[in-house]
Amino acid sequence: MDVSFGTVWEAFARELPDATAISDPGRDYSYAEFEERSARLAAALADAGVGPGDKVACYLYNGAAYLETVFAAFKLGAVPVNVNYRYTSEELFALLADADAAAMVFSAELAGNITDVAARLPSLRLLVRVGAGAAVPDIAVPDAVELGELLAAHAPRPARPRPGSDELFMYTGGTTGKPKGVIWRLSDLMHSMEVSVFQRLGVTALPGTLDEAVRVAAAARSAGRSPVLMPAVPLMHATGLFNSMGALLAGGRVVTARPGRLDPRHVWETVAAQRVRTLVVAGNAVCQPLVDELAAAERAGRPHDLSSLDSVVSSGTVLSDRLKRALHERASVTITDAIASSEGGPFAYAVTSSVDDLPARFFPAAPTKVLVGDRPVAPGSGQVGVLAFGGPIPLGYYKDTAKTTATFRIVDGVRYTMPGDLAMVEQDGAIRFLGRGAGVINTGGEKVHPQEVEDVLLAHPGVTDASVIGVPDETWGERVMAVVATGSTALTAAELRDAVRSRLAGYKVPRGIVLLPSLPRTPAGKLELAEVRRILAAEAPGS
């Protein structure tokens, strides 16, 4: 099926107009409303000069507006671009400039970062604000138009089929330092969902035609088997957006929570009220507070109703067996823990349906290999290789040919994605995941490149040397830590954290900083990383 996601959703709006597509807090949107609102936004974008190949930035919290913006871009053949709402204004500027953003739709709560950035980006032709109201600070953004006003002022753009060669950008920190736009062709992204979306509906392969896709969705709706999915993770990340797009590809319903920080009680209350079937999380960082709330509710005599929930999907960082056990003990759920990345996959799955399946073990997806050079690692050999996925994968990175060549490689005639994850293969074929080999820190699913944080630390006048690494953390997967050399007796770790926080997103701020007169280096000047880790292990807890 070589069509855009938008073309599929337009067909659903014709065939299933009254079926609910999105459930926001306090408001449902049918497929017909989803299509009409997106068509009006598409008309506004087109009037501003946005067309095929132009980039539309989604600087938004979770909600219908995020999915409408993606749909509107697809209607034009424009390229949706995810933007991390935790970014500072400078990080935001860097990403939008790299993407050559032609338009941006942003949550009103984020307006404080917009004004200066928009003035410095001549490529921006349209700014659309979402969610302005009494509860949101009134921060003026010159030339920004309220979404509601924009939709009212434009007639819906007529539906026009678009091909699967249209694109979506998924910006990721990865191992590249600065965020890089991963270029997904929509047909490849759609084919990557064959197992996760269609096989769950009993369909063995991706529908071959648009008519067949409509029949599958209509049959699933009629039988009460269509997905009802709630991302408890941001749509700005691949885990949240791709799973939500997959639910809509099957004619399902996406349920969102209130925007802002994770509210575990609200999540579970929404699961019960909306009869959510699939909850999407991202490892321990998201799942731990959810499990804590389940336990607290039980102690308070108000246990949450989990009777609708049949599956939990986690990706971005490994979900611990301890939390899987807690979920299995409270609900009849299948937990799918996936090793995946914005660059492709999933490489491997650990699937558990009860506590009897623990400890969980990861087994590779059919197109996955663990390679050393061009040779597969032999099971049980103890050899460490790089995870490689040869299924549907992105075209590469935007504006980075060298990184594209290094990550997307052809081996024996097959094109693989190799973001740098290291692994071993057990005797029975199970994968033992060893983490990212290039030093990137994965904290709660967010990627932090050490050099970026080190550069900010080194810019402080009291700092003479710095090293940033990730150390294991049960909740976050890894936490950002730093060892800093200084000749100042007055400099404090708190001052340095504030300096980093003023320049970078909060998740990049070191949780602990150890101050020393100098860093351990060899006579040649090379950092003794093992000694840095020992120092942090011994001193960081009290830093």
URBELRA-V771695 format. One line per field, one symbol per residue. ss: DSSP state (@ for helix, = for strand, . for the rest). Layout:
BEGIN
ss = ???
END
This chain:
BEGIN
ss = ..=.@@@@@@@@@@@....=====..====@@@@@@@@@@@@@@@@@.......=====....@@@@@@@@@@@@@..====......@@@@@@@@@@@.=======@@@@@@@@@@@@......=====.............===@@@@@@@.........=...======.......======@@@@@@@.@@@@@@@@........@@@@@@@@@@@@@.....====......@@@@@@@@@@@@...===........@@@@@@@@@@@...====.@@@@@@@@@@@@@@@@@...........=====.....@@@@@@@@@@...========..=========..@@@....===...=====..==........=====......==...@@@@@@@====..====...=====....=======....===..===.@@@@@@@@@....===========...==========......@@@@@@@@@@@..@@@...=====....=.....=.@@@@@@@@@@@@@@.
END
